[in-house]
């Protein structure tokens, strides 16, 4: 606890909601950030659309690739609520990695997890049908963030976050969300979504895939 307080005192900084820590393509900033309190979202331009790749909270770190590889930022980081972050420069970060095996191991493990998740996100974004992408994202969120409750799953994602993760516009996604609600597969909550049945969600996805391949069958 004393060590954590010392780190917070030395490296901690407050950031207000809406602050951009760095932007995609920026080659000047090289710091990495550890989130002590608050949330930060990572945004990347894919085609002509900005897509939210992830939203990180307490205990997560961001910006490490520019620090490790000395390359321009590969994405944009925006503070989404008032936050306290530890700001670690390149020299300090290198010293932490060299002198603390636990820090190095945690970093490697976290990077491996993120690479796996990035591969899954790219796989989803490659799907042509926007409706299928939305359902794939819901399935993925159940796997990674689902809270089992009342014979279903609660996922903590707003509709805007869902649309961003799927790389679709509100207009494209509204129709599929309404169909899922009408079929009683999902229910919209104040701060998330309740999925009543993974099996029904999977069946609905399979129906969309068949429809894309063969069209409407009369």
C-alpha positions as CSV (number, residue, x, y, z in Angstrom):
1,X,0.0,0.0,0.0
2,X,2.8,2.4,0.9
3,X,4.6,1.6,-2.4
4,X,1.3,2.2,-4.3
5,X,0.9,5.6,-2.6
6,X,4.4,6.5,-3.4
7,X,3.9,5.7,-7.1
8,X,0.7,7.6,-7.1
9,X,2.3,10.6,-5.5
10,X,5.3,10.5,-8.0
11,X,3.6,9.7,-11.2
12,X,-0.2,10.3,-10.7
13,X,-2.0,13.0,-12.7
14,X,-5.6,14.0,-12.9
15,X,-7.3,14.1,-16.3
16,X,-10.8,15.4,-17.0
17,X,-13.4,13.7,-19.2
18,X,-12.8,14.4,-22.9
19,X,-9.0,14.7,-22.6
20,X,-7.0,13.1,-25.5
21,X,-3.9,11.4,-24.0
22,X,-2.6,10.9,-27.5
23,X,-3.8,10.6,-31.1
24,X,-3.3,8.1,-33.8
25,X,-0.2,8.9,-35.8
26,X,1.4,11.0,-33.1
27,X,5.1,10.5,-33.0
28,X,6.0,13.0,-30.2
29,X,4.5,11.4,-27.1
30,X,6.0,8.2,-25.8
31,X,4.6,7.9,-22.3
32,X,2.5,4.9,-21.1
33,X,-0.4,5.3,-18.7
34,X,-1.7,3.1,-15.9
35,X,-5.3,3.7,-14.9
36,X,-5.6,4.2,-11.1
37,X,-9.2,5.5,-11.3
38,X,-11.5,6.2,-14.2
39,X,-11.8,4.9,-17.8
40,X,-10.1,5.5,-21.1
41,X,-11.2,4.4,-24.6
42,X,-9.0,3.4,-27.5
43,X,-10.1,4.6,-30.9
44,X,-8.8,3.7,-34.3
45,X,-9.7,4.9,-37.8
46,X,-10.8,2.0,-40.0
47,X,-11.6,3.1,-43.5
48,X,-13.4,6.4,-43.1
49,X,-14.9,5.5,-39.7
50,X,-13.6,5.8,-36.1
51,X,-14.1,2.6,-34.2
52,X,-13.7,2.1,-30.5
53,X,-11.4,-0.9,-30.1
54,X,-11.6,-1.1,-26.3
55,X,-12.5,0.7,-23.1
56,X,-10.0,0.2,-20.2
57,X,-10.6,0.8,-16.5
58,X,-8.8,0.6,-13.1
59,X,-5.5,-1.4,-13.2
60,X,-5.2,-1.5,-17.0
61,X,-2.3,0.1,-18.9
62,X,-2.3,1.9,-22.3
63,X,0.1,3.4,-24.7
64,X,2.8,0.8,-24.0
65,X,3.6,0.0,-27.7
66,X,4.9,3.5,-28.5
67,X,7.0,3.3,-25.3
68,X,8.4,-0.2,-26.2
69,X,8.8,0.2,-29.9
70,X,9.5,4.0,-30.2
71,X,7.0,4.2,-33.0
72,X,4.0,6.6,-33.7
73,X,0.8,6.0,-31.9
74,X,-1.3,3.3,-33.6
75,X,-4.6,4.5,-32.1
76,X,-6.1,7.4,-30.2
77,X,-6.8,7.4,-26.4
78,X,-9.6,9.5,-24.9
79,X,-10.5,9.8,-21.3
80,X,-14.2,9.0,-21.0
81,X,-14.7,10.0,-17.3
82,X,-12.6,12.1,-14.9
83,X,-9.6,9.9,-14.1
84,X,-6.3,9.6,-12.2
85,X,-3.5,8.0,-14.3
86,X,0.1,7.1,-13.6
87,X,2.2,8.7,-16.4
88,X,5.3,6.6,-17.0
89,X,8.0,7.9,-19.3
90,X,10.2,5.6,-21.4
91,X,13.3,5.6,-19.1
92,X,11.2,4.8,-16.0
93,X,9.3,2.1,-17.8
94,X,12.5,0.4,-19.0
95,X,13.8,0.4,-15.5
96,X,10.6,-1.1,-14.1
97,X,10.8,-3.9,-16.7
98,X,14.5,-4.7,-16.1
99,X,14.3,-4.6,-12.3
100,X,10.9,-6.3,-11.6
101,X,10.2,-9.7,-13.1
102,X,6.6,-9.7,-11.9
103,X,6.0,-6.4,-13.8
104,X,7.6,-7.9,-16.9
105,X,5.5,-11.1,-16.7
106,X,2.3,-9.2,-16.2
107,X,3.1,-7.0,-19.2
108,X,3.8,-10.0,-21.4
109,X,0.6,-11.8,-20.3
110,X,-1.5,-8.7,-20.9
111,X,0.0,-8.1,-24.3
112,X,-0.7,-11.7,-25.3
113,X,-4.3,-11.3,-24.2
114,X,-4.7,-8.1,-26.1
115,X,-3.3,-9.6,-29.3
116,X,-5.7,-12.4,-29.1
117,X,-8.6,-10.0,-28.6
118,X,-7.4,-7.8,-31.4
119,X,-7.4,-10.8,-33.8
120,X,-11.0,-11.6,-32.8
121,X,-12.0,-7.9,-33.3
122,X,-10.4,-7.9,-36.8
123,X,-12.2,-11.1,-37.6
124,X,-15.5,-9.6,-36.6
125,X,-14.9,-6.4,-38.5
126,X,-14.1,-8.3,-41.7
127,X,-17.7,-9.7,-41.7
128,X,-19.6,-7.9,-44.5
129,X,-23.1,-8.0,-43.1
130,X,-23.4,-5.3,-40.4
131,X,-26.3,-7.2,-38.6
132,X,-24.1,-10.3,-38.2
133,X,-21.2,-8.1,-36.9
134,X,-23.5,-6.7,-34.2
135,X,-24.5,-10.2,-33.0
136,X,-20.9,-11.5,-33.1
137,X,-19.9,-8.6,-30.8
138,X,-22.7,-9.4,-28.4
139,X,-21.5,-13.1,-28.4
140,X,-18.0,-12.0,-27.8
141,X,-19.0,-9.7,-24.9
142,X,-20.9,-12.6,-23.3
143,X,-17.6,-14.6,-23.4
144,X,-15.4,-11.9,-22.1
145,X,-17.6,-9.8,-19.9
146,X,-20.9,-11.7,-19.4
147,X,-22.4,-11.9,-15.9
148,X,-24.7,-14.9,-15.6
149,X,-28.0,-13.9,-14.1
150,X,-31.6,-15.1,-14.2
151,X,-30.9,-17.8,-16.8
152,X,-29.3,-15.2,-19.0
153,X,-26.3,-12.9,-19.3
154,X,-25.8,-9.3,-18.4
155,X,-23.2,-7.5,-20.5
156,X,-22.0,-4.0,-19.5
157,X,-22.1,-2.1,-22.8
158,X,-24.2,0.8,-24.0
159,X,-25.7,0.8,-27.5
160,X,-23.3,3.4,-28.7
161,X,-20.4,1.3,-27.5
162,X,-21.9,-1.8,-29.1
163,X,-22.2,0.0,-32.4
164,X,-18.7,1.3,-32.2
165,X,-17.3,-2.2,-31.5
166,X,-19.2,-3.6,-34.4
167,X,-18.1,-0.7,-36.7
168,X,-21.6,0.1,-37.7
169,X,-23.7,3.3,-37.7
170,X,-26.8,3.8,-35.5
171,X,-29.0,3.6,-38.6
172,X,-27.6,0.2,-39.6
173,X,-27.8,-1.3,-36.1
174,X,-31.2,0.0,-34.9
175,X,-33.1,-2.5,-37.1
176,X,-31.3,-5.6,-35.8
177,X,-31.5,-4.4,-32.2
178,X,-35.3,-4.0,-32.6
179,X,-35.6,-7.4,-34.1
180,X,-33.6,-9.0,-31.2
181,X,-35.8,-7.2,-28.7
182,X,-39.0,-8.2,-30.5
183,X,-37.8,-11.9,-30.5
184,X,-37.1,-11.5,-26.7
185,X,-33.5,-12.4,-27.2
186,X,-32.2,-9.2,-25.6
187,X,-33.5,-6.5,-23.2
188,X,-31.9,-3.1,-23.0
189,X,-30.9,-2.0,-19.4
190,X,-30.0,1.4,-18.0
191,X,-26.2,0.5,-18.2
192,X,-26.0,-2.5,-20.3
193,X,-27.9,-5.3,-22.0
194,X,-29.5,-8.6,-20.9
195,X,-29.3,-11.6,-23.2
196,X,-32.0,-14.0,-22.4
197,X,-30.6,-17.0,-24.4
198,X,-27.2,-17.6,-26.0
199,X,-28.8,-20.4,-28.0
200,X,-31.5,-18.2,-29.5
201,X,-28.8,-15.6,-30.3
202,X,-26.7,-18.2,-32.1
203,X,-29.8,-19.4,-34.0
204,X,-30.6,-15.9,-35.1
205,X,-27.0,-15.4,-36.3
206,X,-27.2,-18.7,-38.3
207,X,-30.4,-17.4,-39.9
208,X,-28.7,-14.2,-40.9
209,X,-25.8,-16.1,-42.4
210,X,-28.1,-18.3,-44.4
211,X,-30.1,-15.2,-45.5
212,X,-26.9,-13.5,-46.7
213,X,-25.9,-16.6,-48.7
214,X,-29.2,-17.5,-50.3
215,X,-31.4,-14.5,-49.9
216,X,-35.0,-14.5,-48.8
217,X,-36.7,-17.8,-49.5
218,X,-40.3,-17.5,-50.7
